[in-house]
Amino acid sequence: MGLYRRTWKDRKGKTRRTNIWWMSYMLDGEQKCESTGTTNKKLAKRILDKRKGEIVEGRFRLPKSNPPRLEPFSQGFLESTRHPNTKKRYASSVANLRAYFGNPRLSDLNVARIEQFKAARLADCVRAATVNRDLAVLRRMLRIAERRGLITSAPVREIEMLEERKERRQPHILTYEEEEKLLAVAPNYIRVLVILVLETGMRSGKEALALRWEDVDFADDVIRIRQSKSPAGIRAVPMSSRCKAELVRWRRLLGPEFSEYVFANPHRTESHLQNIRRAWPKALKAAGLRFFWLYDLRASFASRLTQAGVSPLFAAQIMGHASPNILQTYAKAIDEYRRSAISKLEALREASSAHAKSQSKQDGATAVQ
C-alpha cells in the first residue's frame, strides 16, 4: 500500500509511466486504488494520509459507481439556488466552467485539471477576482457532490485561491473641499444621495436608492435598512443632524404624496431609481472633479469614521458588514456606540469646515495687506 505511478508498455514495447500519483489502501479487507489527481508527491502523500484517517475514523464512504457529469449537475445546482441575484452570479461562473471543461464526470475534475483551468483563465487576461469566483462556485458544487456520496472527495480543497488584492481598484476618498464643489452644482436628488451616503455609509444601489420614506424615522433620527446585500446589512443607522435636515428639505420639496420612495423614478413614481449612471458623471464634470464611482462615497464615509476615532469594528457594524456573534449580545450598547460614532463624524466635519473658513479669511487678509 502507498503511492505509486501507473506504468504500461506502448506499441514499441517501451515502458511508460503516468505523471499522476495513485494511492493504494485497504478498506474492509480489500485493497483499493485511487488517483490522487496530482503530480506533486508531497500533496499526494497528504491526500493518502487524509484518506487513511477517514477510514480509521469511519468517515469514508465509497462514491457511487456512476458519478454525474458537470452539465446536468451544475444545472440542478443553479435551479436549487433561490436568491435571483445569487443565481445570476453563479450562472456566470457555471458558464465559464462549462466552456473550459466541457461535460466531464465530476470525478474527473482533479487538481491538475483545475490548475490548468486557472492558468488558462489568467492567460486570457481574466482578473484574479473573477477566477476566484469561478473556483468558489466549482468548490461549492463539488462539496455538495461529496456530501451526497457522488464523488470520493472535493479536490478543490487542495487548490489555492489567487491573490487578488493587488488588482483591486483603490477607492477615491472624497475630500471636504471636493464635497463642497460637488454639492454646489449637483442636481437636488444627487445632492441628497451624496449627503445620505456620506453621512450613513449606506450602499448606494441596494440600500440608498431603494430607501422608502416609511423607513426614515425622523422622530428617533434613525434610518432602518430592511433590504441589503447580506443579513448583516439589515440594520438601523442613526441620522446626523445634517442628513436629517437634508431629507426633511427633500421631502418638503417633493411633497408627501409624491412617492413612497425617497429617490423615486420621476417617470414611474411607483418605483425607485435603479441607477444614476448618466447623471453622476455629469455632476462630477460640472464640479471639475475627475470621475470616480458613486460607491466610493461609502469608502469616504469609512475613512472619515476612522479619522474621527471610531473603532473599525463598530464602523463595520454601522456599514452593515458581518461581525462576530458576540456583538449581537450587546445590541443596546451597539446602538449607543453607533449614535456616538455619527456624532464624532459630525464634529469632524464641522471642525474641518471651520478650519477651511478660517484659512480662507487669513488668505484674504494677507491678500489685502
Stockholm file with secondary structure:
# STOCKHOLM 1.0

chainA/1-369         MGLYRRTWKDRKGKTRRTNIWWMSYMLDGEQKCESTGTTNKKLAKRILDKRKGEIVEGRFRLPKSNPPRLEPFSQGFLESTRHPNTKKRYASSVANLRAYFGNPRLSDLNVARIEQFKAARLADCVRAATVNRDLAVLRRMLRIAERRGLITSAPVREIEMLEERKERRQPHILTYEEEEKLLAVAPNYIRVLVILVLETGMRSGKEALALRWEDVDFADDVIRIRQSKSPAGIRAVPMSSRCKAELVRWRRLLGPEFSEYVFANPHRTESHLQNIRRAWPKALKAAGLRFFWLYDLRASFASRLTQAGVSPLFAAQIMGHASPNILQTYAKAIDEYRRSAISKLEALREASSAHAKSQSKQDGATAVQ
#=GR chainA/1-369 SS CEEECCEEECTTSCEEECSSCEEEEEETTEEEEEECSCSCHHHHHHHHHHHHHHHHHTCCCCCCSSCCBHHHHHHHHHHTCCSHHHHHHHHHHHHHHHHHHCSCBGGGCCHHHHHHHHHHHHHTTCCHHHHHHHHHHHHHHHHHHHHTTSSSCCGGGGCCCCCCGGGSCCCCCCCHHHHHHHHHHSCHHHHHHHHHHHHHCCCIIIIITTCBGGGEETTTTEEEECSCSSGGGCEEEECCHHHHHHHHHHHHHHCTTSCSBTTEETTEEEEECCCCTTHHHHHHHHTTCCCCCTTHHHHHHHHHHHHTTCCHHHHHHHHTCCCCGGGGGGHHHHHHHHHHHHHHHHHHHHHHHHHHHHHHHHHHHHHHC
#=GC SS_cons         CEEECCEEECTTSCEEECSSCEEEEEETTEEEEEECSCSCHHHHHHHHHHHHHHHHHTCCCCCCSSCCBHHHHHHHHHHTCCSHHHHHHHHHHHHHHHHHHCSCBGGGCCHHHHHHHHHHHHHTTCCHHHHHHHHHHHHHHHHHHHHTTSSSCCGGGGCCCCCCGGGSCCCCCCCHHHHHHHHHHSCHHHHHHHHHHHHHCCCIIIIITTCBGGGEETTTTEEEECSCSSGGGCEEEECCHHHHHHHHHHHHHHCTTSCSBTTEETTEEEEECCCCTTHHHHHHHHTTCCCCCTTHHHHHHHHHHHHTTCCHHHHHHHHTCCCCGGGGGGHHHHHHHHHHHHHHHHHHHHHHHHHHHHHHHHHHHHHHC
//
